[in-house]
Amino acid sequence: MGNLLYIIAVVLVIFWLIGFLGFPDAVGGIIHVLLVLAVIAVLLRLIRGA
């Protein structure tokens, strides 16, 4: 399960970068929601000690 959280976090950060750099006006708040979800996934992985 820990590996899955890490993969999800990496994918979300990549999507955030694509949206932030490629479509700054079109996507807006959704990009920041993805970033927050990625940070939460990474924090959960760190807290669980994996």
Protein Blocks (a to p, Z undefined) as FASTA:
>chain_A
ZZmmmmmmmmmmmmmmmmmmmmmmlnmmmmmmmmmmmmmmmmmmmmnoZZ
